[in-house]
Amino acid sequence: MSKRNGLAKLAELRRRLLTLVRGQGVTLDEPVRPPRTERLQEITGFGSNPGNARMFVYVPERTARKPALVVALHGCTQSAASYDRGSGWSTLADEAGFVVVYPEQQRSNNPQGCFSWFVPGDTARDCGEALSIRQMVDHAIRAFGVDKRRVFVTGLSAGGAMASAMLATYPDVFSGGAIIAGRGQGFPFGTAVPTRSSRPRTRRISSDNGPTFTPSRQRRRTRNLSAAIRDAFGMMPTATP
């Protein structure tokens, strides 16, 4: 099953379940949310944006006083909105009170919508797409009062490879990361040479090198990273549906 078909089937099954439950007169214990098409907010003017990427953000109605930030990087053929639907990051943000930034690749950069983790000019520090993502982080810190000590990055497939590039290129920015079905061992060529000073700043929370993508696996990895964020920085535990 393709990524797109898997996400569509998951969304349809969820819709049918909600219809069935509501038909039985059961009140679901979940907040009323806007339609998915309006769930993410696009931010423009966040920086010079040399990588020509789009920035989307999700900020829950209730956040922690100094919320954590998760940067979520989609895979090839995906968008910020479709990755949010498949991964459930915004739902977890509602539960735990953190902010999510979704960089989105433009087809003018890559026809398949893949982040350019394989292009040295887009993964070097302060260059290309890597700098665009860093500028999104800086904007979120200023605009939403994010705690600089609790900034994380995760990604799926090509987004996972780009996440590893961000961890290597900006160990002073990210406290940890998760690489899902991407390049889980090592970093994209030329992004960084590991040093003693950089290792304590970058912690790999989870990694999955398997070629098979399923929405359930993606959601499981998402929840694992969310739990690690709460545990690492003392966030209150929340119930997992």
Secondary structure by P-SEA (a helix, b strand, c coil): ccaaaaaaaaaaaaaaaaaaaaaacccccccccccccccbbbbccccccccbbbbbbbbccccccbbbbbbbbbcccccaaaaaaacaaaaaaaacbbbbbbbbbbccccccccccccccccccccccaaaaaaaaaaaaaaaccccccbbbbbbccaaaaaaaaaaaacccccccbbbcccccccccccccccccccccccccccccccccccaaaaaaaaaaaaaaaaaaccccccccc
